[in-house]
Amino acid sequence: MSAAVLNCIGITLTVSADGPFTFTFQGATYSGSGNSTFTLVNLAQGLNEISGRMNTANVGFGIAGRSSSVPGAVEQLTVQSVQGPFLFTPTRCAVYYGATGSSPPPQDFRFQFTVGTTPPLC
């Protein structure tokens, strides 16, 4: 069963890193270095995933809010790391990775989040 696409749903993803990073979402690859903001659109309702590679010691991803007025967004507390040198989840809408000591960069990472309409939303 495939997820329904909410054609107008988008989120703002803020990335904080101390160096270069790349990530993939829905087949598109994004890259940057330092602090960057991306608008991700056409999110599927349900489980979504972002994966990538950090070529630096620290990188954090924060979902700053919706980029549309259509109902639906990332549901709080659903942002979860599934791969990588996970550090912590500082808020209900963010995840941070740190490659240190026994796991120096580059490191692959992957995290998931749920898009829906059940409050509270990011």
C-alpha positions, 0 to 999 in steps of 0.5 A: 500500500503506497502513501497518499501524496499531499501535493501542497504539503511542504516543510522547512528543514534547517541544517546546522553543520560544521562542514559539508553534508549531503542528504537525499529526500524523495530521490533528490540530493541536497548538499551544503556546508555550515547552516542551510535552509531547504524547503521540501515539498510534496511530502507523503502522508505517513512515514518519510525518510531522509538519508545522507552522509556527513563529512564533518564532525557534527550535523543537526536537522531541525524541522522549522515548520510548514511551508504551506497553509494546507493542513498537515505537517511533521508530527512532534515526537516522530523524528527518529534516527535509524542510522548514524552516529546519533547524538541526541534529539534536542527538541520534538522536531530535530535530530543531531549527529556527531562523528567523534572518537571511534566513529570519525567522519565521513558517516552515513545517517538516516532518520524518519518522521511522520507527516500527518494532521494530528497535533502537536505539529512541528 
